[in-house]
């Protein structure tokens, strides 16, 4: 279930603003989205895994908070990240 090191590096390279940028909202949102997608697939096989479902709810809440921050500070970056990650269909 955890993200592999290689996949994490790919996501960071895709969404970073500078060479050493690993903590910008875009990178964090991308990493959280990847974890949410993997957990969603996990629940197709393990329907009764309520403990992990609680973790999923926390991840969704964290992503929502980061998206709200990005929307308030930089609307153009917000729109770009939504388009790249295919969120808010």
C-alpha positions as CSV (number, residue, x, y, z in Angstrom):
1,X,0.0,0.0,0.0
2,X,2.7,2.6,0.6
3,X,4.1,4.5,-2.3
4,X,7.4,3.2,-3.6
5,X,10.4,5.4,-3.5
6,X,10.6,5.5,-7.3
7,X,7.0,6.6,-7.7
8,X,7.4,9.2,-5.0
9,X,10.4,10.7,-6.7
10,X,8.5,10.8,-10.0
11,X,5.6,12.6,-8.4
12,X,8.0,15.1,-6.7
13,X,9.8,15.8,-10.0
14,X,6.5,16.3,-11.8
15,X,5.0,18.8,-9.3
16,X,8.0,20.6,-7.8
17,X,8.6,24.3,-8.5
18,X,12.4,24.2,-7.9
19,X,15.1,21.5,-7.7
20,X,14.9,21.1,-3.9
21,X,11.2,21.6,-3.6
22,X,9.6,18.7,-1.8
23,X,7.1,20.5,0.5
24,X,5.1,22.8,-1.7
25,X,1.3,22.3,-1.6
26,X,1.4,20.9,-5.1
27,X,3.8,18.1,-4.2
28,X,1.9,17.3,-1.0
29,X,-1.4,17.2,-2.8
30,X,0.0,14.9,-5.5
31,X,1.5,12.5,-2.9
32,X,-1.7,12.4,-0.8
33,X,-3.8,11.8,-4.0
34,X,-1.6,8.9,-4.9
35,X,-2.1,7.4,-1.4
36,X,-5.9,8.0,-1.7
37,X,-6.0,6.2,-5.0
38,X,-4.1,3.2,-3.7
39,X,-6.3,3.0,-0.6
40,X,-9.4,3.2,-2.8
41,X,-8.2,0.1,-4.7
42,X,-7.5,-1.6,-1.4
43,X,-11.1,-1.2,-0.3
44,X,-12.4,-3.0,-3.4
45,X,-10.9,-6.2,-2.0
46,X,-11.1,-5.5,1.8
47,X,-14.6,-4.1,2.3
48,X,-14.5,-4.5,6.1
49,X,-11.2,-2.8,6.7
50,X,-12.6,0.1,8.8
51,X,-9.3,1.0,10.4
52,X,-7.8,1.9,7.1
53,X,-11.0,3.6,6.1
54,X,-10.4,6.0,9.0
55,X,-6.9,6.7,7.6
56,X,-8.5,7.4,4.2
57,X,-10.9,9.9,5.6
58,X,-7.9,11.7,7.3
59,X,-6.0,11.8,4.0
60,X,-9.0,13.2,2.2
61,X,-9.4,15.9,4.9
62,X,-5.7,16.8,4.7
63,X,-5.9,17.1,0.9
64,X,-9.0,19.2,1.1
65,X,-7.2,21.6,3.6
66,X,-4.2,21.9,1.3
67,X,-6.4,22.6,-1.7
68,X,-8.3,25.2,0.2
69,X,-5.0,26.9,1.1
70,X,-3.8,26.8,-2.4
71,X,-7.1,28.2,-3.7
72,X,-6.9,31.2,-1.3
73,X,-3.2,32.0,-2.0
74,X,-2.8,31.2,-5.7
75,X,-5.9,30.4,-7.7
76,X,-4.0,29.8,-10.9
77,X,-1.8,27.1,-9.3
78,X,-5.0,25.7,-7.8
79,X,-6.6,25.3,-11.2
80,X,-3.4,23.8,-12.7
81,X,-3.2,21.1,-10.0
82,X,-6.8,20.2,-10.3
83,X,-6.3,19.8,-14.0
84,X,-3.1,17.8,-13.7
85,X,-4.5,15.4,-11.1
86,X,-8.0,15.2,-12.7
87,X,-9.8,16.2,-9.5
88,X,-13.2,17.8,-9.3
89,X,-14.7,16.2,-12.4
